[in-house]
Every structure is written in structure tokens, then in C-alpha cells.
Amino acid sequence: MLLLLSTCTAQVPQVPLQLNDGLEIPAYDASEDIVVHIGYTASYNHTTLIPNWVAWELTAEEANGRVEGQYSFSRDPDVKFPKASREDYSNSGWDKGHMAPRADMKWSARALEESYYFTNVCPQDHEMNSQAWRKIEELTRRTARRYGAVYVVCGPLFDTENHRHIRPACVHVPDRFYKALAVNTSEGFRTVAFIVENSPQDGSPRRYAVTVDSVEVLIGRDLFPLIPEEAETSFEWNDWK
């Protein structure tokens, strides 16, 4: 279990519940503030002011969405205070990094607009966001087109007790990010995950690929409780490249 202790102490779920909400939904604690939008589901943390996790299913049809629109980042009306705002990020030097990317939500104007809620945003290094993280996002859409659908869950990782914050709102800045993917093939489920440092990163997705099981050990949470455990302990890169 990762430590999230600091002057702005985060609450970590201790008793995950396996709920049959969908293949993309991780195990979660009954105390978490879960918000369901048309394109994604998120667990919002009112101490860190970022999501604990964001999950969504992306189909091949959705991955080819062409809806366009200009939206501003905004507070999610469906979660209680405290919650992050645009002002919290102003002049911070950090990107407002989508967890569920806008390009995955271009199948619906509503889904695209809701992707700009701060329940779907974490502070990200600009180069990491625009390079390594973007490449993983593009791989995810290719995967949806290849297999018909991909199940995705991603979120922040904190490695130290005294991690960074955006003051004065105390928005927590993750040390790393993970993204886990699962597909259902004719030969059964296949999974892979990625862990990327929240610092300048421009490598290919293969550089950051790890097993889903290794991420679950780090975060103390079952990311795909409805998928057989044996599918999470290894990956074949040919399934994803």
C-alpha cells in the first residue's frame, strides 16, 4: 500500500469492495465519492483534490469519434466540496492532465464536455503529458479498434510521505501515473499496464509497460475484479504493439 501522508493527508481505501458495475470498474471502498458520467466513472478524493482513479470502456466506434468542441476545465457539479478549480492550477507550472483523454470522448458532445471536469484531472508534467502519456493514449485507441473494445482504469501514484502540492489549495501532485488496459479476446482476457514518472518523459509505451498485478500491489486495489487473476500476472507485448 502506498503512503499518502503529508500536511494534507489523503484518505486511502482500506476495505475494497468488489462491485459488479462493469469490467472496467476497480474494487473500491464504500466511503469513496464515486461519480458516474456518460463517458467515465471516477472516485474523487476531497483531500488530494484529484481522482483516486478514473475508469471507462472505449469501443472501436467511440475511438473513431469526431465530435469537436471548445470547453473549459470546470468543477464537477456532481461531487461535493472541497474540489479543485481552474484557479488552483493557475501559474502552477503543471498541466491540467486528463485521465480519460478528450480524444476518447469525442463520440459525444456531453462526454467531451464532462471530460473537462476536475474529477478527471491531475497535475501532470507538460512533456510527460504531451509525449509519453499521449503515446499510451494513442495505443489505447488503437487497441479499441483492434479488439472492438478496451477496458481502462488509470490514476495517480504517490511514492513518498512528503510529496508535492499546488498551494494554497493543496492539490496533490502525483509522483507517477498508472494506466491499466484489459481486452476480451477469442483466447480469453489479456491485460497490460503502464507506469510513467510525472517528470519529462518521451519514451515509447513499451518502455513503461508492466503487469497489472504489479500495479495492484503498489496501490492495494484490485483493478479488474471481474477478470481472472491469471490474466493480470503477465503480458505479451505482441497483443498491444
FIKOLZA-1660 file (N, C-alpha, C; in steps of 0.1 Angstrom, whole numbers, plus 5000, padded with zeros to 4 digits):
% residues 241
   i   px   py   pz ch aa at
   1 5008 4988 5000  A  M  N
   1 5000 5000 5000  A  M CA
   1 5009 5012 5000  A  M  C
   2 5006 5022 4992  A  L  N
   2 5014 5034 4991  A  L CA
   2 5011 5043 5003  A  L  C
   3 5021 5050 5007  A  L  N
   3 5019 5060 5018  A  L CA
   3 5014 5073 5012  A  L  C
   4 5004 5079 5018  A  L  N
   4 4999 5092 5013  A  L CA
   4 4998 5102 5024  A  L  C
   5 5008 5102 5033  A  L  N
   5 5008 5110 5045  A  L CA
   5 5016 5123 5042  A  L  C
   6 5010 5134 5046  A  S  N
   6 5016 5147 5044  A  S CA
   6 5009 5157 5052  A  S  C
   7 5012 5170 5050  A  T  N
   7 5005 5180 5057  A  T CA
   7 4990 5181 5053  A  T  C
   8 4988 5175 5041  A  C  N
   8 4974 5174 5036  A  C CA
   8 4971 5159 5034  A  C  C
   9 4968 5152 5045  A  T  N
   9 4968 5138 5045  A  T CA
   9 4956 5132 5036  A  T  C
  10 4960 5123 5027  A  A  N
  10 4950 5117 5018  A  A CA
  10 4944 5105 5025  A  A  C
  11 4931 5102 5021  A  Q  N
  11 4924 5090 5026  A  Q CA
  11 4926 5079 5016  A  Q  C
  12 4931 5068 5021  A  V  N
  12 4933 5056 5012  A  V CA
  12 4923 5046 5015  A  V  C
  13 4916 5040 5006  A  P  N
  13 4906 5030 5008  A  P CA
  13 4913 5018 5015  A  P  C
  14 4907 5013 5026  A  Q  N
  14 4912 5002 5033  A  Q CA
  14 4905 4988 5031  A  Q  C
  15 4892 4989 5028  A  V  N
  15 4884 4977 5026  A  V CA
  15 4878 4977 5012  A  V  C
  16 4885 4973 5002  A  P  N
  16 4879 4974 4989  A  P CA
  16 4867 4965 4987  A  P  C
  17 4857 4969 4980  A  L  N
  17 4846 4961 4977  A  L CA
  17 4845 4958 4963  A  L  C
  18 4843 4945 4959  A  Q  N
  18 4842 4941 4945  A  Q CA
  18 4827 4943 4941  A  Q  C
  19 4824 4953 4933  A  L  N
  19 4811 4956 4929  A  L CA
  19 4810 4953 4914  A  L  C
  20 4799 4947 4910  A  N  N
  20 4797 4943 4896  A  N CA
  20 4792 4954 4887  A  N  C
  21 4799 4965 4887  A  D  N
  21 4794 4977 4880  A  D CA
  21 4798 4976 4865  A  D  C
  22 4808 4969 4861  A  G  N
  22 4813 4968 4848  A  G CA
  22 4828 4963 4848  A  G  C
  23 4832 4958 4837  A  L  N
  23 4846 4952 4837  A  L CA
  23 4857 4962 4839  A  L  C
  24 4854 4975 4836  A  E  N
  24 4864 4985 4838  A  E CA
  24 4865 4990 4852  A  E  C
  25 4855 4987 4861  A  I  N
  25 4855 4994 4874  A  I CA
  25 4863 4986 4884  A  I  C
  26 4873 4993 4890  A  P  N
  26 4881 4986 4900  A  P CA
  26 4873 4984 4913  A  P  C
  27 4879 4975 4922  A  A  N
  27 4874 4974 4935  A  A CA
  27 4875 4987 4942  A  A  C
  28 4865 4991 4950  A  Y  N
  28 4865 5004 4957  A  Y CA
  28 4858 5003 4970  A  Y  C
  29 4862 5012 4979  A  D  N
  29 4857 5013 4992  A  D CA
  29 4843 5020 4993  A  D  C
  30 4834 5016 5001  A  A  N
  30 4821 5022 5002  A  A CA
  30 4822 5037 5006  A  A  C
  31 4833 5041 5012  A  S  N
  31 4834 5055 5016  A  S CA
  31 4839 5065 5005  A  S  C
  32 4843 5059 4994  A  E  N
  32 4848 5067 4983  A  E CA
  32 4836 5075 4976  A  E  C
  33 4839 5087 4971  A  D  N
  33 4829 5095 4964  A  D CA
  33 4830 5091 4950  A  D  C
  34 4821 5083 4945  A  I  N
  34 4820 5078 4932  A  I CA
  34 4811 5086 4924  A  I  C
  35 4815 5091 4912  A  V  N
  35 4807 5099 4903  A  V CA
  35 4807 5092 4889  A  V  C
  36 4795 5090 4884  A  V  N
  36 4793 5083 4871  A  V CA
  36 4789 5093 4860  A  V  C
  37 4797 5095 4850  A  H  N
  37 4794 5103 4839  A  H CA
  37 4792 5095 4827  A  H  C
  38 4787 5101 4816  A  I  N
  38 4783 5093 4804  A  I CA
  38 4795 5086 4798  A  I  C
  39 4807 5092 4799  A  G  N
  39 4819 5086 4793  A  G CA
  39 4829 5079 4803  A  G  C
  40 4828 5082 4816  A  Y  N
  40 4837 5076 4825  A  Y CA
  40 4831 5076 4839  A  Y  C
  41 4837 5068 4848  A  T  N
  41 4834 5067 4862  A  T CA
  41 4847 5071 4870  A  T  C
  42 4845 5079 4881  A  A  N
  42 4857 5083 4888  A  A CA
  42 4854 5082 4903  A  A  C
  43 4865 5081 4911  A  S  N
  43 4865 5082 4925  A  S CA
  43 4872 5094 4929  A  S  C
  44 4865 5104 4934  A  Y  N
  44 4872 5117 4937  A  Y CA
  44 4876 5118 4951  A  Y  C
  45 4888 5123 4953  A  N  N
  45 4894 5124 4967  A  N CA
  45 4894 5138 4971  A  N  C
  46 4886 5141 4982  A  H  N
  46 4884 5155 4986  A  H CA
  46 4896 5160 4994  A  H  C
  47 4906 5152 4997  A  T  N
  47 4918 5156 5004  A  T CA
  47 4929 5159 4994  A  T  C
  48 4931 5150 4984  A  T  N
  48 4941 5153 4974  A  T CA
  48 4936 5162 4963  A  T  C
  49 4923 5164 4962  A  L  N
  49 4917 5172 4952  A  L CA
  49 4920 5167 4938  A  L  C
  50 4922 5154 4937  A  I  N
  50 4924 5147 4924  A  I CA
  50 4916 5134 4925  A  I  C
  51 4914 5127 4914  A  P  N
  51 4907 5114 4914  A  P CA
  51 4916 5104 4920  A  P  C
  52 4911 5094 4928  A  N  N
  52 4918 5082 4931  A  N CA
  52 4920 5073 4919  A  N  C
  53 4910 5073 4911  A  W  N
  53 4910 5065 4898  A  W CA
  53 4899 5070 4889  A  W  C
  54 4901 5068 4876  A  V  N
  54 4891 5070 4866  A  V CA
  54 4891 5058 4857  A  V  C
  55 4879 5054 4854  A  A  N
  55 4877 5041 4846  A  A CA
  55 4867 5044 4835  A  A  C
  56 4869 5037 4823  A  W  N
  56 4860 5038 4812  A  W CA
  56 4862 5026 4803  A  W  C
  57 4851 5023 4796  A  E  N
  57 4852 5014 4784  A  E CA
  57 4853 5022 4772  A  E  C
  58 4862 5018 4763  A  L  N
  58 4863 5025 4750  A  L CA
  58 4861 5015 4739  A  L  C
  59 4850 5017 4731  A  T  N
  59 4848 5008 4720  A  T CA
  59 4854 5013 4707  A  T  C
  60 4855 5004 4697  A  A  N
  60 4861 5008 4684  A  A CA
  60 4853 5020 4678  A  A  C
  61 4840 5020 4679  A  E  N
  61 4832 5031 4673  A  E CA
  61 4835 5044 4681  A  E  C
  62 4836 5043 4694  A  E  N
  62 4839 5055 4702  A  E CA
  62 4853 5060 4699  A  E  C
  63 4863 5051 4697  A  A  N
  63 4876 5055 4694  A  A CA
  63 4877 5063 4681  A  A  C
  64 4867 5062 4672  A  N  N
  64 4867 5069 4659  A  N CA
  64 4858 5081 4660  A  N  C
  65 4854 5086 4672  A  G  N
  65 4846 5097 4673  A  G CA
  65 4852 5110 4667  A  G  C
  66 4843 5118 4662  A  R  N
  66 4848 5130 4655  A  R CA
  66 4841 5143 4661  A  R  C
  67 4834 5142 4672  A  V  N
  67 4828 5154 4678  A  V CA
  67 4839 5164 4682  A  V  C
  68 4837 5176 4679  A  E  N
  68 4846 5187 4683  A  E CA
  68 4839 5197 4692  A  E  C
  69 4846 5205 4699  A  G  N
  69 4841 5215 4708  A  G CA
  69 4851 5221 4717  A  G  C
  70 4849 5233 4721  A  Q  N
  70 4858 5240 4730  A  Q CA
  70 4852 5241 4743  A  Q  C
  71 4859 5235 4753  A  Y  N
  71 4853 5235 4767  A  Y CA
  71 4864 5240 4776  A  Y  C
  72 4860 5246 4787  A  S  N
  72 4869 5250 4798  A  S CA
  72 4869 5240 4809  A  S  C
  73 4880 5238 4816  A  F  N
  73 4881 5229 4827  A  F CA
  73 4872 5236 4838  A  F  C
  74 4864 5227 4845  A  S  N
  74 4855 5232 4855  A  S CA
  74 4852 5222 4866  A  S  C
  75 4847 5227 4877  A  R  N
  75 4844 5219 4888  A  R CA
  75 4832 5210 4884  A  R  C
  76 4833 5197 4889  A  D  N
  76 4822 5188 4887  A  D CA
  76 4810 5191 4895  A  D  C
  77 4799 5193 4889  A  P  N
  77 4787 5197 4898  A  P CA
  77 4782 5185 4906  A  P  C
  78 4786 5173 4902  A  D  N
  78 4781 5161 4909  A  D CA
  78 4789 5156 4921  A  D  C
  79 4800 5163 4924  A  V  N
  79 4807 5160 4936  A  V CA
  79 4807 5171 4946  A  V  C
  80 4808 5168 4959  A  K  N
  80 4807 5178 4970  A  K CA
  80 4820 5185 4971  A  K  C
  81 4820 5196 4978  A  F  N
  81 4832 5203 4982  A  F CA
  81 4839 5196 4993  A  F  C
  82 4853 5198 4995  A  P  N
  82 4861 5206 4986  A  P CA
  82 4865 5199 4973  A  P  C
  83 4867 5207 4963  A  K  N
  83 4871 5202 4950  A  K CA
  83 4879 5212 4943  A  K  C
  84 4887 5207 4933  A  A  N
  84 4897 5216 4926  A  A CA
  84 4890 5226 4917  A  A  C
  85 4897 5236 4913  A  S  N
  85 4892 5246 4903  A  S CA
  85 4903 5250 4894  A  S  C
  86 4899 5258 4884  A  R  N
  86 4910 5263 4874  A  R CA
  86 4920 5272 4881  A  R  C
  87 4915 5280 4891  A  E  N
  87 4923 5289 4898  A  E CA
  87 4934 5282 4906  A  E  C
  88 4931 5270 4910  A  D  N
  88 4941 5262 4918  A  D CA
  88 4953 5259 4910  A  D  C
  89 4951 5257 4897  A  Y  N
  89 4962 5254 4888  A  Y CA
  89 4969 5266 4881  A  Y  C
  90 4964 5277 4883  A  S  N
  90 4969 5289 4876  A  S CA
  90 4983 5292 4880  A  S  C
  91 4992 5294 4870  A  N  N
  91 5006 5297 4872  A  N CA
  91 5013 5286 4881  A  N  C
  92 5008 5274 4881  A  S  N
  92 5015 5264 4889  A  S CA
  92 5026 5257 4882  A  S  C
  93 5026 5258 4868  A  G  N
  93 5036 5251 4861  A  G CA
  93 5033 5236 4857  A  G  C
  94 5021 5232 4862  A  W  N
  94 5016 5219 4859  A  W CA
  94 5005 5219 4849  A  W  C
  95 5005 5209 4840  A  D  N
  95 4993 5207 4831  A  D CA
  95 4981 5203 4838  A  D  C
  96 4969 5206 4833  A  K  N
  96 4957 5200 4838  A  K CA
  96 4955 5187 4830  A  K  C
  97 4960 5176 4835  A  G  N
  97 4961 5164 4827  A  G CA
  97 4949 5156 4828  A  G  C
  98 4943 5153 4816  A  H  N
  98 4931 5144 4816  A  H CA
  98 4936 5130 4819  A  H  C
  99 4927 5123 4827  A  M  N
  99 4929 5109 4829  A  M CA
  99 4922 5102 4818  A  M  C
 100 4909 5103 4817  A  A  N
 100 4902 5098 4805  A  A CA
 100 4904 5109 4794  A  A  C
 101 4912 5107 4784  A  P  N
 101 4915 5118 4774  A  P CA
 101 4904 5122 4766  A  P  C
 102 4904 5135 4762  A  R  N
 102 4893 5141 4754  A  R CA
 102 4892 5134 4741  A  R  C
 103 4902 5128 4736  A  A  N
 103 4901 5121 4723  A  A CA
 103 4893 5108 4724  A  A  C
 104 4893 5103 4736  A  D  N
 104 4885 5091 4739  A  D CA
 104 4870 5094 4740  A  D  C
 105 4867 5107 4742  A  M  N
 105 4853 5111 4745  A  M CA
 105 4847 5119 4733  A  M  C
 106 4853 5118 4722  A  K  N
 106 4848 5126 4710  A  K CA
 106 4836 5119 4703  A  K  C
 107 4831 5109 4709  A  W  N
 107 4819 5102 4704  A  W CA
 107 4806 5109 4708  A  W  C
 108 4807 5119 4717  A  S  N
 108 4795 5126 4723  A  S CA
 108 4799 5139 4728  A  S  C
 109 4791 5149 4725  A  A  N
 109 4794 5163 4730  A  A CA
 109 4794 5163 4745  A  A  C
 110 4784 5156 4751  A  R  N
 110 4783 5156 4765  A  R CA
 110 4795 5149 4771  A  R  C
 111 4799 5138 4766  A  A  N
 111 4811 5130 4771  A  A CA
 111 4823 5139 4770  A  A  C
 112 4825 5146 4759  A  L  N
 112 4836 5155 4757  A  L CA
 112 4836 5166 4768  A  L  C
 113 4825 5172 4770  A  E  N
 113 4824 5183 4779  A  E CA
 113 4827 5178 4793  A  E  C
 114 4822 5167 4797  A  E  N
 114 4824 5161 4811  A  E CA
 114 4838 5157 4813  A  E  C
 115 4846 5154 4802  A  S  N
 115 4860 5150 4804  A  S CA
 115 4868 5162 4809  A  S  C
 116 4863 5174 4809  A  Y  N
 116 4870 5186 4814  A  Y CA
 116 4866 5189 4829  A  Y  C
 117 4859 5180 4835  A  Y  N
 117 4856 5182 4849  A  Y CA
 117 4869 5178 4857  A  Y  C
 118 4871 5185 4869  A  F  N
 118 4883 5182 4876  A  F CA
 118 4883 5168 4883  A  F  C
 119 4872 5161 4883  A  T  N
 119 4871 5147 4887  A  T CA
 119 4880 5139 4878  A  T  C
 120 4883 5144 4866  A  N  N
 120 4891 5137 4856  A  N CA
 120 4904 5143 4853  A  N  C
 121 4909 5151 4863  A  V  N
 121 4922 5159 4860  A  V CA
 121 4932 5157 4872  A  V  C
 122 4944 5156 4868  A  C  N
 122 4955 5156 4878  A  C CA
 122 4966 5165 4873  A  C  C
 123 4975 5170 4882  A  P  N
 123 4986 5178 4877  A  P CA
 123 4996 5169 4870  A  P  C
 124 5000 5172 4858  A  Q  N
 124 5010 5165 4851  A  Q CA
 124 5021 5173 4845  A  Q  C
 125 5033 5168 4845  A  D  N
 125 5044 5174 4838  A  D CA
 125 5040 5176 4823  A  D  C
 126 5043 5188 4818  A  H  N
 126 5039 5191 4804  A  H CA
 126 5045 5181 4794  A  H  C
 127 5058 5179 4795  A  E  N
 127 5064 5170 4785  A  E CA
 127 5059 5156 4786  A  E  C
 128 5058 5151 4798  A  M  N
 128 5052 5137 4800  A  M CA
 128 5038 5136 4795  A  M  C
 129 5030 5147 4797  A  N  N
 129 5016 5147 4793  A  N CA
 129 5015 5147 4777  A  N  C
 130 5024 5154 4771  A  S  N
 130 5023 5156 4756  A  S CA
 130 5031 5146 4749  A  S  C
 131 5039 5138 4756  A  Q  N
 131 5048 5128 4749  A  Q CA
 131 5044 5114 4753  A  Q  C
 132 5050 5109 4764  A  A  N
 132 5049 5095 4768  A  A CA
 132 5034 5092 4771  A  A  C
 133 5027 5100 4779  A  W  N
 133 5013 5098 4782  A  W CA
 133 5004 5098 4770  A  W  C
 134 5007 5107 4761  A  R  N
 134 4999 5108 4749  A  R CA
 134 5001 5095 4740  A  R  C
 135 5013 5090 4739  A  K  N
 135 5016 5078 4732  A  K CA
 135 5008 5066 4737  A  K  C
 136 5007 5066 4751  A  I  N
 136 4999 5055 4757  A  I CA
 136 4984 5057 4754  A  I  C
 137 4980 5069 4754  A  E  N
 137 4966 5072 4750  A  E CA
 137 4963 5067 4736  A  E  C
 138 4972 5070 4727  A  E  N
 138 4970 5066 4713  A  E CA
 138 4970 5051 4711  A  E  C
 139 4979 5044 4719  A  L  N
 139 4979 5030 4719  A  L CA
 139 4966 5024 4724  A  L  C
 140 4960 5031 4734  A  T  N
 140 4947 5026 4739  A  T CA
 140 4936 5027 4728  A  T  C
 141 4936 5038 4720  A  R  N
 141 4926 5039 4710  A  R CA
 141 4929 5028 4699  A  R  C
 142 4941 5026 4695  A  R  N
 142 4944 5015 4686  A  R CA
 142 4939 5002 4691  A  R  C
 143 4941 5000 4704  A  T  N
 143 4937 4987 4710  A  T CA
 143 4922 4985 4709  A  T  C
 144 4914 4996 4711  A  A  N
 144 4900 4995 4710  A  A CA
 144 4896 4992 4696  A  A  C
 145 4902 4998 4686  A  R  N
 145 4899 4995 4672  A  R CA
 145 4903 4980 4668  A  R  C
 146 4914 4975 4674  A  R  N
 146 4918 4962 4671  A  R CA
 146 4909 4951 4677  A  R  C
 147 4905 4953 4689  A  Y  N
 147 4898 4942 4696  A  Y CA
 147 4883 4945 4697  A  Y  C
 148 4878 4957 4693  A  G  N
 148 4864 4960 4694  A  G CA
 148 4861 4968 4707  A  G  C
 149 4869 4966 4717  A  A  N
 149 4867 4974 4730  A  A CA
 149 4879 4972 4739  A  A  C
 150 4882 4982 4747  A  V  N
 150 4892 4981 4757  A  V CA
 150 4887 4986 4770  A  V  C
 151 4890 4980 4781  A  Y  N
 151 4886 4985 4794  A  Y CA
 151 4898 4991 4801  A  Y  C
 152 4896 5003 4806  A  V  N
 152 4907 5012 4810  A  V CA
 152 4905 5017 4825  A  V  C
 153 4915 5016 4833  A  V  N
 153 4914 5023 4846  A  V CA
 153 4928 5029 4848  A  V  C
 154 4928 5042 4852  A  C  N
 154 4941 5049 4855  A  C CA
 154 4940 5058 4867  A  C  C
 155 4952 5062 4871  A  G  N
 155 4951 5071 4883  A  G CA
 155 4965 5075 4887  A  G  C
 156 4966 5082 4899  A  P  N
 156 4979 5087 4904  A  P CA
 156 4986 5077 4913  A  P  C
 157 4999 5078 4914  A  L  N
 157 5007 5071 4923  A  L CA
 157 5015 5081 4931  A  L  C
 158 5016 5078 4945  A  F  N
 158 5024 5086 4954  A  F CA
 158 5034 5077 4960  A  F  C
 159 5047 5081 4959  A  D  N
 159 5057 5072 4964  A  D CA
 159 5063 5077 4977  A  D  C
 160 5061 5089 4981  A  T  N
 160 5068 5094 4993  A  T CA
 160 5057 5100 5003  A  T  C
 161 5061 5102 5015  A  E  N
 161 5053 5108 5025  A  E CA
 161 5051 5123 5023  A  E  C
 162 5062 5129 5018  A  N  N
 162 5062 5144 5017  A  N CA
 162 5063 5147 5002  A  N  C
 163 5052 5145 4995  A  H  N
 163 5051 5148 4981  A  H CA
 163 5047 5162 4978  A  H  C
 164 5047 5165 4965  A  R  N
 164 5045 5179 4961  A  R CA
 164 5030 5183 4962  A  R  C
 165 5028 5196 4963  A  H  N
 165 5014 5201 4963  A  H CA
 165 5014 5214 4956  A  H  C
 166 5002 5218 4950  A  I  N
 166 5000 5231 4945  A  I CA
 166 4993 5239 4956  A  I  C
 167 5000 5249 4961  A  R  N
 167 4994 5257 4972  A  R CA
 167 4987 5269 4966  A  R  C
 168 4978 5275 4973  A  P  N
 168 4974 5272 4987  A  P CA
 168 4963 5261 4988  A  P  C
 169 4957 5257 4976  A  A  N
 169 4946 5248 4977  A  A CA
 169 4950 5234 4981  A  A  C
 170 4963 5231 4980  A  C  N
 170 4968 5218 4985  A  C CA
 170 4964 5207 4975  A  C  C
 171 4963 5210 4962  A  V  N
 171 4962 5200 4952  A  V CA
 171 4974 5191 4952  A  V  C
 172 4973 5178 4954  A  H  N
 172 4984 5169 4954  A  H CA
 172 4989 5166 4940  A  H  C
 173 5003 5166 4939  A  V  N
 173 5009 5164 4926  A  V CA
 173 5015 5149 4927  A  V  C
 174 5010 5140 4919  A  P  N
 174 5014 5126 4919  A  P CA
 174 5029 5125 4915  A  P  C
 175 5035 5115 4920  A  D  N
 175 5049 5112 4916  A  D CA
 175 5049 5104 4903  A  D  C
 176 5039 5096 4901  A  R  N
 176 5038 5088 4889  A  R CA
 176 5023 5086 4886  A  R  C
 177 5021 5080 4874  A  F  N
 177 5007 5076 4870  A  F CA
 177 5007 5062 4865  A  F  C
 178 4996 5055 4866  A  Y  N
 178 4995 5042 4860  A  Y CA
 178 4982 5042 4851  A  Y  C
 179 4983 5034 4841  A  K  N
 179 4971 5031 4833  A  K CA
 179 4971 5016 4830  A  K  C
 180 4960 5010 4833  A  A  N
 180 4958 4996 4831  A  A CA
 180 4948 4993 4820  A  A  C
 181 4951 4984 4811  A  L  N
 181 4942 4980 4800  A  L CA
 181 4938 4966 4800  A  L  C
 182 4926 4963 4796  A  A  N
 182 4921 4949 4795  A  A CA
 182 4913 4947 4783  A  A  C
 183 4915 4936 4776  A  V  N
 183 4906 4933 4764  A  V CA
 183 4902 4918 4765  A  V  C
 184 4890 4915 4759  A  N  N
 184 4885 4902 4759  A  N CA
 184 4886 4896 4745  A  N  C
 185 4895 4887 4743  A  T  N
 185 4898 4881 4730  A  T CA
 185 4892 4867 4729  A  T  C
 186 4893 4862 4717  A  S  N
 186 4888 4848 4715  A  S CA
 186 4896 4838 4723  A  S  C
 187 4908 4842 4728  A  E  N
 187 4916 4833 4736  A  E CA
 187 4915 4837 4751  A  E  C
 188 4906 4845 4755  A  G  N
 188 4905 4850 4768  A  G CA
 188 4909 4864 4771  A  G  C
 189 4909 4868 4783  A  F  N
 189 4913 4882 4786  A  F CA
 189 4928 4884 4785  A  F  C
 190 4932 4895 4781  A  R  N
 190 4946 4900 4780  A  R CA
 190 4947 4913 4787  A  R  C
 191 4957 4915 4795  A  T  N
 191 4959 4928 4802  A  T CA
 191 4973 4933 4801  A  T  C
 192 4975 4946 4803  A  V  N
 192 4988 4952 4804  A  V CA
 192 4986 4965 4812  A  V  C
 193 4997 4970 4818  A  A  N
 193 4996 4983 4825  A  A CA
 193 5009 4991 4822  A  A  C
 194 5008 5004 4825  A  F  N
 194 5019 5013 4822  A  F CA
 194 5021 5021 4835  A  F  C
 195 5033 5024 4838  A  I  N
 195 5037 5033 4849  A  I CA
 195 5046 5043 4844  A  I  C
 196 5043 5056 4845  A  V  N
 196 5051 5067 4840  A  V CA
 196 5054 5077 4851  A  V  C
 197 5067 5081 4852  A  E  N
 197 5070 5092 4861  A  E CA
 197 5064 5105 4857  A  E  C
 198 5060 5113 4867  A  N  N
 198 5055 5126 4865  A  N CA
 198 5066 5136 4864  A  N  C
 199 5074 5134 4853  A  S  N
 199 5085 5143 4850  A  S CA
 199 5088 5142 4835  A  S  C
 200 5096 5149 4829  A  P  N
 200 5098 5149 4815  A  P CA
 200 5101 5134 4810  A  P  C
 201 5091 5129 4802  A  Q  N
 201 5092 5115 4797  A  Q CA
 201 5087 5115 4783  A  Q  C
 202 5095 5109 4774  A  D  N
 202 5091 5109 4760  A  D CA
 202 5093 5095 4753  A  D  C
 203 5094 5085 4762  A  G  N
 203 5096 5071 4756  A  G CA
 203 5084 5065 4750  A  G  C
 204 5086 5054 4743  A  S  N
 204 5075 5046 4737  A  S CA
 204 5068 5039 4748  A  S  C
 205 5055 5035 4746  A  P  N
 205 5048 5028 4756  A  P CA
 205 5055 5015 4761  A  P  C
 206 5062 5008 4753  A  R  N
 206 5069 4996 4757  A  R CA
 206 5078 4998 4769  A  R  C
 207 5084 5010 4769  A  R  N
 207 5094 5013 4780  A  R CA
 207 5087 5013 4793  A  R  C
 208 5074 5016 4794  A  Y  N
 208 5067 5018 4806  A  Y CA
 208 5058 5007 4810  A  Y  C
 209 5058 4996 4801  A  A  N
 209 5048 4985 4803  A  A CA
 209 5052 4976 4815  A  A  C
 210 5042 4973 4823  A  V  N
 210 5043 4964 4834  A  V CA
 210 5031 4955 4835  A  V  C
 211 5031 4946 4844  A  T  N
 211 5019 4937 4846  A  T CA
 211 5008 4945 4854  A  T  C
 212 4996 4942 4852  A  V  N
 212 4985 4948 4860  A  V CA
 212 4987 4944 4875  A  V  C
 213 4991 4931 4877  A  D  N
 213 4993 4926 4891  A  D CA
 213 5003 4935 4898  A  D  C
 214 5014 4939 4892  A  S  N
 214 5024 4947 4898  A  S CA
 214 5018 4961 4903  A  S  C
 215 5009 4967 4895  A  V  N
 215 5003 4979 4898  A  V CA
 215 4994 4977 4910  A  V  C
 216 4986 4966 4910  A  E  N
 216 4977 4963 4921  A  E CA
 216 4985 4962 4934  A  E  C
 217 4997 4956 4934  A  V  N
 217 5005 4955 4946  A  V CA
 217 5008 4969 4951  A  V  C
 218 5012 4978 4942  A  L  N
 218 5015 4992 4946  A  L CA
 218 5004 4999 4953  A  L  C
 219 4992 4998 4947  A  I  N
 219 4981 5007 4951  A  I CA
 219 4971 4999 4961  A  I  C
 220 4973 4986 4963  A  G  N
 220 4965 4979 4972  A  G CA
 220 4950 4979 4968  A  G  C
 221 4948 4977 4955  A  R  N
 221 4935 4977 4949  A  R CA
 221 4934 4967 4937  A  R  C
 222 4923 4960 4937  A  D  N
 222 4921 4951 4925  A  D CA
 222 4916 4959 4914  A  D  C
 223 4923 4961 4903  A  L  N
 223 4919 4970 4892  A  L CA
 223 4908 4963 4883  A  L  C
 224 4909 4950 4882  A  F  N
 224 4899 4944 4873  A  F CA
 224 4893 4932 4881  A  F  C
 225 4884 4934 4891  A  P  N
 225 4880 4923 4899  A  P CA
 225 4871 4913 4892  A  P  C
 226 4866 4916 4881  A  L  N
 226 4857 4907 4873  A  L CA
 226 4865 4899 4863  A  L  C
 227 4878 4901 4862  A  I  N
 227 4887 4894 4852  A  I CA
 227 4895 4884 4860  A  I  C
 228 4897 4872 4854  A  P  N
 228 4905 4862 4861  A  P CA
 228 4919 4867 4865  A  P  C
 229 4923 4864 4877  A  E  N
 229 4936 4869 4883  A  E CA
 229 4948 4864 4874  A  E  C
 230 4947 4853 4868  A  E  N
 230 4958 4848 4860  A  E CA
 230 4961 4856 4848  A  E  C
 231 4950 4864 4843  A  A  N
 231 4952 4873 4832  A  A CA
 231 4960 4885 4835  A  A  C
 232 4962 4888 4848  A  E  N
 232 4968 4900 4852  A  E CA
 232 4983 4899 4856  A  E  C
 233 4988 4886 4856  A  T  N
 233 5002 4884 4861  A  T CA
 233 5013 4885 4850  A  T  C
 234 5009 4886 4838  A  S  N
 234 5019 4887 4827  A  S CA
 234 5012 4894 4815  A  S  C
 235 5021 4897 4805  A  F  N
 235 5015 4903 4793  A  F CA
 235 5025 4899 4781  A  F  C
 236 5019 4898 4769  A  E  N
 236 5027 4896 4757  A  E CA
 236 5026 4909 4749  A  E  C
 237 5037 4915 4747  A  W  N
 237 5037 4928 4740  A  W CA
 237 5031 4927 4726  A  W  C
 238 5032 4916 4720  A  N  N
 238 5026 4915 4706  A  N CA
 238 5011 4917 4707  A  N  C
 239 5004 4915 4718  A  D  N
 239 4990 4918 4720  A  D CA
 239 4987 4933 4720  A  D  C
 240 4997 4941 4721  A  W  N
 240 4995 4955 4724  A  W CA
 240 5002 4965 4714  A  W  C
 241 5012 4960 4708  A  K  N
 241 5021 4969 4700  A  K CA
 241 5014 4973 4687  A  K  C
% end
